[in-house]
Amino acid sequence: MTATTQVLRKSARIAKRQQEINEIVINENIKRENSNKIESTPKKRKVLVELNNNTPKKAEKTLLGVFRQSKRNSNLKENIKQTKLDKENVKKERVLTPALIYQEAKYLFSRSSTPRFIGREKEKEFITNFWKTYICGDQTSSLYISGCPGTGKSALVSEISRNMINQEHIKIPHKIYVTNINCMALKNPKMIYKKLLEEFSPRNQASDESEIINALDNIFVPNKIRKDTSKYVCILDEIDYLITRDQEVLYKLFEWPVKTNSRLSIIGIANALNMTDRFLPRLRAKNCEPQYINFNPYEMNEMMNIIKDRLEILNKKVLNEKNDENSENNNILSNENIKTIKSENTKPLQNYLIQASAIELCARKIAGTGDLRKALDVCKQAIELAEADLRNKTILLKRKPVQPVKEKSIFAKKASTYDTPITSIKEVPQVTIMHILKATSNAFGSASIQKLRSLNVQQKVIVCVMNNILNKKEENVIGKLNAEYINSCRKYRMISPVSKSEFNDLVSMLESCGIITLGKAKDERNRKFTLHVQENEIKKAVSDLPFLTQILN
């Protein structure tokens, strides 16, 4: 292609563009002449002036800019329109049905749910004062919290931590960095140092243990006074997993908060009541002993109040959705409607999804353990059973239609199917005593598991050691059992081994319970034992004591 041809083609393109621009300008001028008033905006008039005055190339750029802007505006309008349609579809889909209420109820009773904390006022006040004095204030310290599993230790600490950091009325003069570590997840106790460095200084690349400890020393106990006055809070759940032979890790952690210029406060949580006295006796001598508080097991009334509170939250959610539907259906509410809604909001909520007698039965059954988590699990499972009953009923009704229930029947107001639209929670079939009984029998397991759970800790250790000996196919005699029992107690250091006479008494009690059978022999040490419980039953019975799980594994 010659240079002359290229020039001709380029000039033709320019002429074509100029012709298009002229047509646009002429059309706009005709519109303006025909109209008594100018309908275009100031921005459009400015563009027309530019098109008249600019060169063809500049005019083309101006047109492209106008086209792109109009396209963006149209896309934005389409997106807004689509978002409104999506919201309307979600509102249409979220019709109040028994299925939706059961789903909300199961979430409220799940372990991942975090509603408001009920009870534990003394413990709450103690931990809140610790935060205000040592974490929000100028000093640092450590706190050890003990208690049986399911007594709300971790949940209360997490709630107080969130509240103290988010409260605007409390003026904190420094930044607070909080980390929550479950020590059970660590491969070995010394991994806690690396975990702390990752949480508080992620850019630090130290890999050697001594380097990591030095880096943590510089963060928690700086030698020089720095402008940065940040404080660090380390919440260690299951802190008893950091126990070692020399307790070097725990001593190091509890010594950091009492050092001069320290910026670290530690909150340790575990089940053992006397962990610091038993395993860390030097802390008292060094004046490093942490503050201490114990959580007692939940009583029946406390469990009932917590279950009822969660059911009230469910009732309020349902009532709010009902009010939203009313406001959507009637944009302008009459005074009578407003009064009825207000009166419904002020009425005490007593129509629970779970029957009052079923709530009391659940609390009575679990009160012996004091484990709230187990009570919530039982409620959730009972809700699932009630949901399954209604779902099965729905399937049967769809297969074979039945005559409608008469109004005189007590079941007339209840929803007949799983997806029937309803107006209130009263229409949902309730969780009954039968559902709670089935759920508790599943939670507690067989009679063997209940027997194992009723044993004291020493007896549970003996049963775990028996199971290990039988799995290894070693000689199953009392002498071997006693030796392995002493080794396990010394290895894990959670309990001290009892004397030989006490050990024999414990074994005899296991035989009287029907858990084991002892053979006959001249020497007590040569008596053979037979275990009458399965390994999976032992695991379920000791699941709340981590060190017993370690012995089994």
Secondary structure, 3 states (H helix, E strand, C coil): CCHHHHHHHHHHHHHHHHHHHHHHHHHHHHHHHHCCCCCCCHHHHHHHHHHHHCCHHHHHHHHHHHHHHHHHHHHHHHHHHHHHHHHHHHHHHCCCCHHHHHHHHHHHCCCCCCCCCCCCHHHHHHHHHHHHHHHCCCCCCEEEEEECCCCCHHHHHHHHHHHHHHCCCCCCCCCEEEEEEEHHHCCCCCHHHHHHHHHHCCCCCCCCHHHHHHHHHHHHCCCCCCCCCCEEEEEEECHHHHCCCCCHHHHHHHHHHHCCCCCEEEEEEECCCCHHHHHCCHHHHCCCCCEEEEECCCCHHHHHHHHHHHHHHHHHHHHHHHHHHHHHHCCCCCHHHHHHHHHHHHCCCCCCCECHHHHHHHHHHHHCCCCHHHHHHHHHHHHHHHHHHHHHHHHHHHHCCCCCCCCCCCCCCCCCCCCCCCCCHHHCCCECHHHHHHHHHHHHCCHHHHHHHCCCHHHHHHHHHHHHHHHCCCCCEHHHHHHHHHHHHHHHCCCCCCCHHHHHHHHHHHHHHCCEEECCCCCHHHCEEEECCCHHHHHHHCCCCHHHHHHHC
